[in-house]
Amino acid sequence: MQKQIFTLFMTFLKIGACTFGGGYAMIPLIQHDIVDIHHWMKQEELLDIVAVAESTPGPIAINSATFTGYKVAGFKGALAATCGVATPSFLIILFLSSILAQFESVPIVRWAFSGIAAAVLALVINALWAMYKACPKNTFALLIMLLCFVGVSFFKVSAIFMLVVSALTGFVYLCRKDKKAQ
């Protein structure tokens, strides 16, 4: 059990240290380590964890680490995974905050951040594609996806509101579908 807790900590420490751009950029790495390498869960379970992590307060990376750690090794696993994923960001921010103000006008620093931003966009698109492939492909799911995208992107509807409405709509839809099947 101790080895598994240590492995959780080290896995999420690596994920936290190797990712720029926040939680969405971490999803491909989380998927690779959790599903493909350690086999702690299946792709569908990870998709559920990401959906719950995205719907609950707090950063998606922290929530995903906490849920995964808890599933694998209970409270100690959740603590280890959460500390692992948070430690690199904390240390990097602590270090950078002390020196970044001195170098933010240096062209090479601005160029580096432009490159990082482009890489983060690619990672987010990759995560979006992986989640899309794992989601159900039916008219109802595609309609919900389209309405949420249009609502959030063009009409500035709160993403939290869209998540709640989508969850309730999905619940009602599946309940009615199950009743018709009986």
Backbone as ProteinMPNN parsed JSONL, in Angstrom:
{"seq_chain_A": "MQKQIFTLFMTFLKIGACTFGGGYAMIPLIQHDIVDIHHWMKQEELLDIVAVAESTPGPIAINSATFTGYKVAGFKGALAATCGVATPSFLIILFLSSILAQFESVPIVRWAFSGIAAAVLALVINALWAMYKACPKNTFALLIMLLCFVGVSFFKVSAIFMLVVSALTGFVYLCRKDKKAQ", "coords_chain_A": {"N_chain_A": [[0.827, -1.197, 0.0], [1.956, 1.259, 0.784], [3.829, 1.574, -1.237], [2.182, 1.963, -3.439], [0.964, 4.374, -2.768], [3.2, 6.033, -2.781], [3.84, 5.782, -5.492], [1.568, 6.98, -6.625], [1.968, 9.628, -5.685], [4.435, 10.269, -6.971], [3.749, 9.936, -9.665], [1.779, 11.939, -10.073], [3.305, 14.115, -9.324], [5.162, 14.204, -11.398], [3.362, 14.695, -13.527], [2.364, 17.193, -12.752], [4.725, 18.656, -12.866], [5.479, 18.579, -15.515], [3.72, 19.958, -17.089], [2.338, 22.756, -18.628], [-0.086, 25.328, -18.601], [-2.324, 24.631, -17.183], [-5.107, 22.627, -15.946], [-6.559, 21.45, -18.164], [-4.599, 21.097, -20.066], [-3.195, 19.138, -18.809], [-4.682, 16.843, -19.028], [-4.162, 14.952, -21.221], [-1.711, 13.855, -20.304], [-2.443, 12.841, -17.799], [-4.287, 10.935, -18.63], [-2.588, 9.226, -20.111], [-0.762, 8.25, -18.121], [-2.472, 7.273, -16.039], [-4.399, 5.611, -17.264], [-3.098, 4.188, -19.418], [-0.441, 3.467, -18.561], [-0.361, 2.779, -15.699], [-2.795, 1.513, -15.379], [-4.887, 2.1, -13.613], [-7.442, 2.836, -13.98], [-10.129, 2.727, -16.414], [-10.533, 4.242, -19.698], [-13.128, 5.308, -19.915], [-13.839, 5.65, -17.229], [-11.981, 7.567, -16.491], [-12.865, 9.686, -18.061], [-15.301, 10.172, -16.78], [-14.311, 11.024, -14.291], [-12.956, 13.348, -15.057], [-15.144, 14.845, -15.934], [-16.566, 15.148, -13.519], [-14.58, 16.424, -11.985], [-14.34, 18.772, -13.375], [-16.767, 19.878, -12.887], [-16.899, 20.434, -10.217], [-15.971, 22.672, -7.533], [-12.763, 24.243, -7.732], [-9.416, 23.692, -9.063], [-9.123, 21.774, -12.056], [-7.032, 19.924, -12.359], [-6.172, 19.418, -9.735], [-8.55, 18.411, -8.632], [-8.924, 16.139, -10.287], [-6.639, 14.659, -9.645], [-7.11, 14.226, -6.916], [-9.539, 12.73, -6.943], [-8.696, 10.491, -8.429], [-6.575, 9.506, -6.834], [-8.022, 8.856, -4.517], [-9.693, 6.842, -5.487], [-7.828, 4.886, -6.09], [-6.294, 4.445, -3.716], [-7.707, 5.245, -1.43], [-8.138, 7.67, 1.25], [-5.431, 8.34, 1.903], [-4.225, 7.952, -0.581], [-5.548, 9.913, -2.071], [-4.597, 12.213, -0.795], [-1.837, 11.98, -1.312], [-1.718, 12.05, -4.158], [-2.866, 14.559, -4.653], [-1.086, 16.305, -3.308], [1.177, 15.705, -4.794], [0.546, 16.641, -7.437], [0.191, 19.351, -6.95], [2.553, 20.353, -5.836], [4.771, 20.931, -7.74], [3.737, 23.201, -9.16], [3.364, 25.031, -7.08], [6.035, 25.401, -6.174], [7.27, 26.357, -8.527], [5.82, 28.721, -9.053], [6.416, 30.136, -6.717], [9.182, 30.508, -7.062], [9.296, 31.825, -9.61], [7.759, 34.131, -9.195], [9.378, 35.692, -7.69], [11.362, 36.511, -9.431], [10.352, 37.092, -11.979], [9.213, 39.626, -12.51], [11.431, 41.199, -12.929], [12.314, 40.386, -15.407], [10.295, 40.459, -17.317], [10.114, 42.257, -19.433], [12.072, 41.543, -21.174], [12.837, 40.53, -24.424], [13.29, 37.775, -25.199], [12.129, 36.335, -23.136], [9.428, 37.045, -23.42], [9.007, 35.9, -25.935], [9.419, 33.212, -25.352], [7.212, 32.688, -23.672], [5.196, 33.064, -25.547], [5.629, 30.876, -27.208], [5.136, 28.813, -25.379], [2.427, 29.265, -24.898], [1.329, 28.559, -27.385], [1.937, 25.825, -27.449], [0.434, 24.949, -25.278], [-2.153, 25.409, -26.217], [-2.255, 23.435, -28.214], [-2.132, 21.135, -26.597], [-4.529, 21.374, -25.167], [-6.395, 21.147, -27.244], [-5.814, 18.53, -28.014], [-6.658, 17.157, -25.693], [-9.371, 17.796, -25.787], [-10.085, 16.437, -28.14], [-9.605, 13.754, -27.382], [-11.498, 13.485, -25.321], [-13.829, 13.922, -26.788], [-13.807, 11.676, -28.479], [-14.305, 9.685, -26.609], [-16.831, 10.228, -25.697], [-20.426, 9.643, -25.869], [-21.872, 9.196, -29.109], [-24.479, 10.413, -30.226], [-27.551, 11.868, -31.386], [-28.713, 13.414, -29.33], [-26.537, 13.878, -27.502], [-24.757, 15.253, -29.189], [-26.292, 17.506, -29.788], [-26.552, 18.71, -27.235], [-23.826, 19.283, -26.807], [-23.342, 21.124, -28.902], [-25.185, 23.203, -28.277], [-24.19, 24.017, -25.769], [-21.62, 24.914, -26.497], [-22.257, 27.065, -28.258], [-23.77, 28.66, -26.508], [-21.92, 29.337, -24.448], [-19.719, 30.359, -25.913], [-20.698, 32.351, -27.727], [-22.852, 33.703, -26.585], [-22.093, 34.242, -24.067], [-22.954, 32.799, -21.822], [-22.893, 31.495, -18.568], [-20.498, 29.008, -17.891], [-20.765, 27.24, -15.78], [-23.515, 27.323, -15.32], [-24.346, 26.19, -17.745], [-23.267, 23.615, -17.445], [-24.762, 22.633, -15.269], [-27.402, 22.764, -16.294], [-27.089, 21.05, -18.487], [-26.479, 18.63, -17.184], [-28.873, 18.184, -15.747], [-30.674, 18.055, -17.899], [-29.664, 15.815, -19.277], [-30.102, 13.864, -17.324], [-32.946, 13.862, -17.11], [-33.589, 13.161, -19.75], [-32.417, 10.58, -20.022], [-33.804, 9.203, -18.007], [-36.433, 9.258, -19.01], [-36.002, 7.855, -21.369], [-35.262, 5.364, -20.356], [-37.669, 4.647, -19.108], [-39.361, 4.373, -21.311], [-38.176, 2.18, -22.509], [-38.867, 0.152, -20.811]], "CA_chain_A": [[0.0, 0.0, 0.0], [2.851, 2.419, 0.832], [4.44, 1.718, -2.559], [1.157, 2.516, -4.316], [0.813, 5.786, -2.39], [4.396, 6.699, -3.299], [3.688, 5.816, -6.946], [0.59, 8.039, -6.898], [2.622, 10.912, -5.477], [5.437, 10.499, -8.013], [3.056, 10.07, -10.951], [1.174, 13.264, -10.167], [4.405, 15.087, -9.263], [5.647, 14.287, -12.778], [2.329, 15.355, -14.325], [2.363, 18.595, -12.356], [5.98, 19.304, -13.254], [5.675, 18.538, -16.966], [2.58, 20.531, -17.793], [2.033, 24.176, -18.551], [-1.38, 25.64, -19.168], [-3.437, 24.255, -16.324], [-5.681, 21.288, -15.899], [-6.926, 20.88, -19.45], [-3.371, 20.665, -20.716], [-2.723, 17.949, -18.102], [-5.546, 15.683, -19.27], [-3.495, 13.879, -21.972], [-0.712, 13.194, -19.463], [-3.174, 12.062, -16.8], [-4.828, 9.777, -19.35], [-1.489, 8.314, -20.445], [-0.234, 7.584, -16.926], [-3.501, 6.612, -15.236], [-5.076, 4.564, -18.035], [-2.21, 3.371, -20.236], [0.741, 2.932, -17.864], [-0.643, 2.136, -14.405], [-4.063, 0.771, -15.471], [-5.671, 2.349, -12.407], [-8.838, 2.94, -14.395], [-10.372, 2.679, -17.855], [-10.735, 5.542, -20.335], [-14.47, 5.8, -19.582], [-13.8, 6.1, -15.838], [-11.242, 8.827, -16.479], [-13.77, 10.689, -18.609], [-16.228, 10.511, -15.695], [-13.57, 11.795, -13.287], [-12.729, 14.682, -15.619], [-16.436, 15.544, -15.916], [-16.856, 15.528, -12.132], [-13.555, 17.387, -11.573], [-14.649, 20.021, -14.048], [-18.034, 20.385, -12.357], [-16.769, 20.766, -8.802], [-15.087, 23.831, -7.309], [-11.329, 23.99, -7.641], [-8.727, 23.408, -10.324], [-9.417, 20.449, -12.597], [-5.901, 19.021, -12.11], [-6.225, 19.032, -8.325], [-9.719, 17.546, -8.454], [-8.66, 14.857, -10.958], [-5.656, 13.938, -8.832], [-7.765, 13.811, -5.673], [-10.477, 11.639, -7.242], [-7.926, 9.314, -8.839], [-5.889, 8.992, -5.649], [-9.007, 8.241, -3.629], [-10.146, 5.588, -6.105], [-6.741, 3.905, -6.069], [-5.769, 4.113, -2.382], [-8.452, 5.882, -0.347], [-7.766, 9.012, 1.698], [-3.978, 8.548, 1.767], [-3.962, 8.084, -2.013], [-6.027, 11.231, -2.484], [-3.654, 13.19, -0.256], [-0.561, 11.846, -2.032], [-1.88, 12.52, -5.536], [-3.112, 15.999, -4.608], [0.193, 16.957, -2.98], [2.075, 15.505, -5.931], [0.235, 17.514, -8.567], [0.26, 20.756, -6.54], [3.907, 20.744, -5.424], [5.557, 21.642, -8.766], [3.187, 24.535, -9.43], [3.669, 25.884, -5.928], [7.467, 25.737, -6.18], [7.571, 27.177, -9.704], [5.24, 30.053, -8.84], [7.215, 30.763, -5.669], [10.448, 30.917, -7.666], [9.099, 32.801, -10.689], [7.227, 35.406, -8.705], [10.464, 36.503, -7.142], [12.271, 37.029, -10.465], [9.718, 37.391, -13.261], [9.015, 41.072, -12.69], [12.688, 41.766, -13.401], [12.634, 39.941, -16.761], [9.128, 40.395, -18.197], [10.284, 43.109, -20.61], [13.127, 40.971, -22.022], [12.185, 39.908, -25.586], [13.37, 36.313, -25.229], [11.143, 35.831, -22.17], [8.116, 37.194, -24.077], [8.941, 34.905, -27.013], [9.266, 31.892, -24.727], [5.823, 32.553, -23.241], [4.38, 32.901, -26.754], [5.785, 29.473, -27.604], [4.435, 27.992, -24.387], [0.984, 29.434, -25.135], [0.977, 27.755, -28.559], [1.994, 24.408, -27.05], [-0.715, 24.708, -24.393], [-3.326, 25.3, -27.081], [-2.211, 22.105, -28.834], [-2.468, 20.147, -25.567], [-5.957, 21.493, -24.869], [-7.103, 20.56, -28.395], [-5.623, 17.078, -27.896], [-7.548, 16.693, -24.625], [-10.727, 17.914, -26.316], [-10.281, 15.35, -29.103], [-9.688, 12.492, -26.623], [-12.79, 13.465, -24.631], [-14.859, 13.769, -27.814], [-13.817, 10.276, -28.923], [-14.833, 8.828, -25.544], [-18.227, 10.578, -25.414], [-21.417, 9.0, -26.739], [-22.138, 9.904, -30.367], [-25.875, 10.33, -30.636], [-28.108, 13.191, -31.677], [-28.909, 14.14, -28.079], [-25.236, 14.324, -26.99], [-24.224, 16.268, -30.102], [-27.105, 18.711, -29.612], [-26.119, 19.323, -25.967], [-22.491, 19.826, -27.026], [-23.469, 22.298, -29.757], [-25.858, 24.27, -27.525], [-23.255, 24.525, -24.753], [-20.577, 25.678, -27.176], [-22.834, 28.323, -28.734], [-24.153, 29.458, -25.346], [-20.737, 29.86, -23.746], [-18.831, 31.103, -26.812], [-21.275, 33.498, -28.423], [-23.81, 34.441, -25.765], [-21.437, 34.458, -22.765], [-23.688, 32.122, -20.753], [-21.972, 30.907, -17.596], [-20.172, 27.596, -18.106], [-21.338, 26.489, -14.653], [-24.942, 27.209, -15.622], [-24.485, 25.22, -18.84], [-23.004, 22.279, -16.893], [-25.915, 22.223, -14.449], [-28.539, 22.525, -17.197], [-26.778, 19.84, -19.259], [-26.621, 17.471, -16.293], [-30.308, 17.973, -15.505], [-31.277, 17.634, -19.162], [-29.248, 14.43, -19.503], [-30.792, 13.03, -16.346], [-34.353, 13.741, -17.519], [-33.611, 12.436, -21.025], [-32.146, 9.149, -19.793], [-34.923, 8.643, -17.223], [-37.546, 9.034, -19.948], [-35.586, 6.802, -22.289], [-35.346, 4.096, -19.61], [-39.089, 4.323, -18.895], [-39.901, 3.905, -22.59], [-37.602, 0.862, -22.779], [-39.514, -0.831, -19.941]], "C_chain_A": [[0.87, 1.258, 0.0], [3.479, 2.673, -0.537], [3.442, 2.359, -3.53], [0.942, 4.01, -4.027], [2.004, 6.598, -2.908], [4.308, 6.831, -4.826], [2.67, 6.875, -7.362], [1.233, 9.414, -6.781], [3.59, 11.218, -6.62], [4.799, 10.686, -9.393], [2.479, 11.468, -11.093], [2.205, 14.378, -9.998], [4.956, 15.302, -10.672], [4.641, 15.019, -13.658], [2.307, 16.851, -14.022], [3.598, 19.342, -12.831], [6.131, 19.433, -14.765], [4.578, 19.229, -17.744], [2.472, 22.017, -17.54], [0.635, 24.36, -19.105], [-2.563, 25.172, -18.359], [-3.957, 22.864, -16.56], [-6.004, 20.669, -17.238], [-5.699, 20.4, -20.211], [-2.806, 19.405, -20.064], [-3.501, 16.687, -18.465], [-4.865, 14.608, -20.114], [-2.446, 13.138, -21.145], [-1.371, 12.327, -18.396], [-3.705, 10.788, -17.456], [-3.731, 8.758, -19.631], [-1.007, 7.54, -19.216], [-1.28, 6.74, -16.211], [-4.104, 5.421, -15.971], [-4.065, 3.628, -18.699], [-1.052, 2.727, -19.469], [0.368, 2.148, -16.613], [-1.928, 1.299, -14.396], [-4.89, 0.903, -14.195], [-7.156, 2.496, -12.731], [-8.906, 2.858, -15.915], [-10.621, 4.09, -18.374], [-12.095, 6.139, -19.955], [-14.526, 6.321, -18.151], [-13.07, 7.437, -15.736], [-12.112, 9.953, -17.027], [-14.78, 11.127, -17.558], [-15.543, 11.372, -14.639], [-13.327, 13.217, -13.785], [-14.027, 15.488, -15.599], [-16.781, 16.006, -14.506], [-15.865, 16.592, -11.665], [-13.822, 18.763, -12.165], [-15.888, 20.684, -13.447], [-17.956, 20.809, -10.903], [-15.824, 21.952, -8.63], [-13.626, 23.407, -7.208], [-10.736, 23.667, -8.994], [-8.96, 21.963, -10.765], [-8.278, 19.459, -12.322], [-5.911, 18.523, -10.667], [-7.382, 18.066, -8.095], [-9.498, 16.175, -9.082], [-7.673, 14.017, -10.152], [-6.303, 13.399, -7.557], [-8.7, 12.627, -5.912], [-9.73, 10.361, -7.614], [-7.233, 8.685, -7.636], [-6.834, 8.291, -4.7], [-9.475, 6.9, -4.177], [-9.084, 4.499, -5.965], [-6.37, 3.492, -4.646], [-6.462, 4.857, -1.248], [-7.928, 7.273, -0.003], [-6.271, 9.282, 1.526], [-3.573, 8.699, 0.303], [-4.385, 9.443, -2.533], [-5.064, 12.317, -2.022], [-2.334, 13.168, -1.027], [-0.666, 12.405, -3.445], [-2.072, 14.039, -5.576], [-1.831, 16.765, -4.294], [1.172, 16.849, -4.143], [1.806, 16.484, -7.06], [0.378, 18.996, -8.205], [1.681, 21.236, -6.252], [4.699, 21.459, -6.52], [5.048, 23.054, -9.043], [3.519, 25.502, -8.307], [5.127, 26.34, -5.957], [7.832, 26.636, -7.36], [7.042, 28.595, -9.52], [6.026, 30.814, -7.778], [8.518, 31.307, -6.242], [10.241, 32.032, -8.691], [8.602, 34.153, -10.195], [8.329, 36.299, -8.167], [11.352, 37.101, -8.225], [11.586, 37.498, -11.742], [9.553, 38.893, -13.509], [10.268, 41.738, -13.249], [12.936, 41.469, -14.882], [11.465, 39.989, -17.741], [9.257, 41.268, -19.438], [11.373, 42.588, -21.553], [12.467, 40.223, -23.186], [12.21, 38.377, -25.569], [12.373, 35.669, -24.248], [9.741, 35.93, -22.772], [7.954, 36.148, -25.177], [8.737, 33.498, -26.442], [7.82, 31.68, -24.284], [4.87, 32.438, -24.428], [4.443, 31.452, -27.242], [5.058, 28.534, -26.661], [2.928, 28.079, -24.61], [0.528, 28.604, -26.328], [0.965, 26.264, -28.219], [0.808, 24.047, -26.158], [-1.988, 24.565, -25.215], [-3.38, 23.926, -27.745], [-2.591, 21.022, -27.828], [-3.955, 20.18, -25.22], [-6.782, 20.892, -26.003], [-6.981, 19.041, -28.361], [-6.551, 16.496, -26.827], [-9.0, 16.733, -25.083], [-11.023, 16.76, -27.27], [-10.424, 14.004, -28.384], [-11.032, 12.388, -25.905], [-13.925, 13.281, -25.628], [-14.958, 12.311, -28.265], [-14.451, 9.357, -27.887], [-16.304, 9.096, -25.237], [-19.176, 9.82, -26.338], [-21.677, 9.857, -27.974], [-23.583, 9.641, -30.774], [-26.389, 11.752, -30.81], [-28.252, 14.031, -30.412], [-27.587, 14.716, -27.564], [-24.643, 15.42, -27.88], [-24.988, 17.586, -29.988], [-26.713, 19.449, -28.326], [-24.752, 19.99, -26.153], [-22.566, 21.121, -27.836], [-24.105, 23.469, -29.008], [-24.933, 24.861, -26.448], [-22.164, 25.384, -25.388], [-21.095, 27.048, -27.614], [-23.174, 29.232, -27.553], [-22.965, 30.118, -24.668], [-19.911, 30.766, -24.66], [-19.424, 32.391, -27.356], [-22.219, 34.338, -27.569], [-23.319, 34.666, -24.338], [-22.252, 33.913, -21.59], [-22.657, 31.465, -19.843], [-21.753, 29.422, -17.879], [-20.761, 26.729, -16.993], [-22.829, 26.283, -14.88], [-25.163, 26.158, -16.711], [-24.24, 23.795, -18.344], [-24.199, 21.768, -16.098], [-27.109, 21.898, -15.336], [-28.305, 21.254, -18.022], [-26.939, 18.582, -18.42], [-28.091, 17.16, -16.04], [-31.02, 17.48, -16.765], [-30.925, 16.177, -19.467], [-29.949, 13.467, -18.57], [-32.249, 12.789, -16.764], [-34.461, 12.906, -18.801], [-33.412, 10.937, -20.809], [-33.221, 8.49, -18.957], [-36.102, 8.336, -18.136], [-37.222, 7.91, -20.922], [-35.679, 5.435, -21.617], [-36.802, 3.673, -19.388], [-39.727, 3.789, -20.177], [-39.404, 2.488, -22.903], [-38.281, -0.23, -21.942], [-40.847, -1.106, -20.461]], "O_chain_A": [[0.562, 2.221, -0.703], [3.645, 3.819, -0.955], [3.819, 3.199, -4.347], [0.76, 4.805, -4.949], [1.836, 7.709, -3.41], [4.661, 7.87, -5.384], [2.884, 7.589, -8.342], [1.071, 10.262, -7.658], [3.561, 12.317, -7.175], [5.262, 11.501, -10.191], [2.669, 12.115, -12.123], [1.989, 15.486, -10.49], [5.189, 16.436, -11.089], [5.027, 15.876, -14.453], [2.239, 17.674, -14.934], [3.524, 20.526, -13.161], [6.846, 20.316, -15.24], [4.518, 19.089, -18.966], [2.509, 22.48, -16.4], [0.217, 23.616, -19.992], [-3.703, 25.302, -18.805], [-3.357, 22.047, -17.258], [-5.753, 19.481, -17.442], [-5.762, 19.399, -20.925], [-2.028, 18.681, -20.685], [-3.021, 15.578, -18.23], [-4.969, 13.432, -19.766], [-2.307, 11.922, -21.273], [-0.918, 11.216, -18.12], [-3.583, 9.697, -16.9], [-3.923, 7.562, -19.413], [-0.861, 6.319, -19.265], [-0.998, 5.608, -15.819], [-4.299, 4.354, -15.388], [-4.165, 2.409, -18.558], [-0.723, 1.565, -19.706], [0.738, 0.982, -16.478], [-2.124, 0.473, -13.505], [-5.516, -0.058, -13.748], [-8.014, 2.306, -11.869], [-7.889, 2.912, -16.607], [-10.885, 5.013, -17.603], [-12.197, 7.34, -19.704], [-15.187, 7.325, -17.884], [-13.483, 8.327, -14.992], [-12.087, 11.065, -16.497], [-15.086, 12.314, -17.447], [-16.126, 12.338, -14.147], [-13.474, 14.177, -13.03], [-14.015, 16.677, -15.283], [-17.24, 17.133, -14.319], [-16.262, 17.562, -11.019], [-13.563, 19.787, -11.533], [-16.034, 21.905, -13.495], [-18.862, 21.478, -10.407], [-14.976, 22.205, -9.487], [-13.305, 22.349, -6.667], [-11.458, 23.401, -9.955], [-8.988, 21.048, -9.941], [-8.534, 18.28, -12.078], [-5.685, 17.34, -10.412], [-7.22, 17.033, -7.446], [-9.844, 15.157, -8.482], [-7.854, 12.81, -9.999], [-6.069, 12.255, -7.169], [-8.661, 11.641, -5.177], [-10.093, 9.273, -7.164], [-7.296, 7.471, -7.442], [-6.496, 7.249, -4.138], [-9.635, 5.937, -3.427], [-9.407, 3.332, -5.746], [-6.151, 2.308, -4.39], [-5.854, 5.076, -0.2], [-7.354, 7.963, -0.846], [-5.891, 10.351, 1.049], [-2.681, 9.484, -0.019], [-3.682, 10.059, -3.334], [-4.753, 13.238, -2.778], [-1.783, 14.219, -1.354], [0.208, 13.155, -3.881], [-1.506, 14.719, -6.432], [-1.528, 17.764, -4.947], [1.906, 17.793, -4.437], [2.737, 17.094, -7.586], [0.66, 19.813, -9.081], [1.973, 22.421, -6.415], [5.261, 22.52, -6.25], [5.837, 23.994, -9.149], [3.905, 26.646, -8.548], [5.416, 27.524, -5.786], [8.617, 27.573, -7.208], [7.748, 29.563, -9.804], [6.272, 32.011, -7.928], [8.911, 32.434, -5.943], [10.922, 33.056, -8.65], [8.989, 35.195, -10.724], [8.215, 37.524, -8.192], [12.032, 38.097, -7.977], [12.19, 38.238, -12.519], [9.745, 39.356, -14.634], [10.173, 42.735, -13.965], [13.674, 42.198, -15.546], [11.628, 39.594, -18.896], [8.553, 41.027, -20.419], [11.567, 43.151, -22.631], [11.618, 39.363, -22.953], [11.204, 37.754, -25.907], [11.846, 34.588, -24.51], [8.95, 34.996, -22.646], [6.877, 35.572, -25.331], [7.975, 32.7, -26.988], [7.261, 30.605, -24.5], [3.837, 31.776, -24.322], [3.43, 30.877, -27.638], [4.433, 27.568, -27.099], [2.23, 27.069, -24.52], [-0.547, 28.005, -26.288], [0.079, 25.531, -28.657], [0.246, 22.958, -26.277], [-2.813, 23.694, -24.937], [-4.45, 23.321, -27.825], [-3.306, 20.083, -28.18], [-4.568, 19.135, -25.003], [-7.767, 20.199, -25.748], [-7.949, 18.338, -28.65], [-7.163, 15.45, -27.042], [-9.77, 15.815, -24.802], [-12.102, 16.171, -27.21], [-11.283, 13.201, -28.748], [-11.64, 11.318, -25.882], [-14.883, 12.561, -25.347], [-16.056, 11.775, -28.416], [-15.07, 8.356, -28.247], [-16.957, 8.281, -24.585], [-18.8, 9.408, -27.435], [-21.7, 11.086, -27.897], [-23.862, 8.747, -31.573], [-25.729, 12.715, -30.422], [-27.947, 15.224, -30.42], [-27.515, 15.898, -27.227], [-24.094, 16.401, -27.378], [-24.393, 18.66, -30.081], [-26.56, 20.671, -28.331], [-24.543, 21.12, -25.712], [-21.919, 22.108, -27.486], [-23.621, 24.597, -29.092], [-24.908, 26.076, -26.249], [-21.827, 26.451, -24.875], [-20.45, 28.068, -27.371], [-22.898, 30.431, -27.589], [-22.997, 31.307, -24.351], [-19.453, 31.825, -24.23], [-18.736, 33.409, -27.439], [-22.37, 35.538, -27.797], [-24.04, 35.213, -23.504], [-22.245, 34.487, -20.501], [-21.653, 30.938, -20.321], [-22.708, 28.673, -18.081], [-21.205, 25.609, -17.246], [-23.347, 25.189, -14.656], [-26.069, 25.332, -16.604], [-24.925, 22.866, -18.772], [-24.599, 20.612, -16.236], [-27.758, 20.869, -15.15], [-29.233, 20.472, -18.228], [-27.478, 17.582, -18.893], [-28.505, 16.003, -16.113], [-31.87, 16.591, -16.697], [-31.789, 15.398, -19.868], [-30.346, 12.376, -18.978], [-32.72, 11.652, -16.77], [-35.333, 12.045, -18.913], [-34.158, 10.123, -21.354], [-33.528, 7.318, -19.174], [-36.701, 7.265, -18.039], [-38.091, 7.104, -21.255], [-36.121, 4.464, -22.231], [-37.13, 2.489, -19.468], [-40.537, 2.863, -20.134], [-40.131, 1.69, -23.495], [-38.27, -1.4, -22.322], [-41.581, -1.909, -19.886]]}, "name": "protein", "num_of_chains": 1, "seq": "MQKQIFTLFMTFLKIGACTFGGGYAMIPLIQHDIVDIHHWMKQEELLDIVAVAESTPGPIAINSATFTGYKVAGFKGALAATCGVATPSFLIILFLSSILAQFESVPIVRWAFSGIAAAVLALVINALWAMYKACPKNTFALLIMLLCFVGVSFFKVSAIFMLVVSALTGFVYLCRKDKKAQ"}
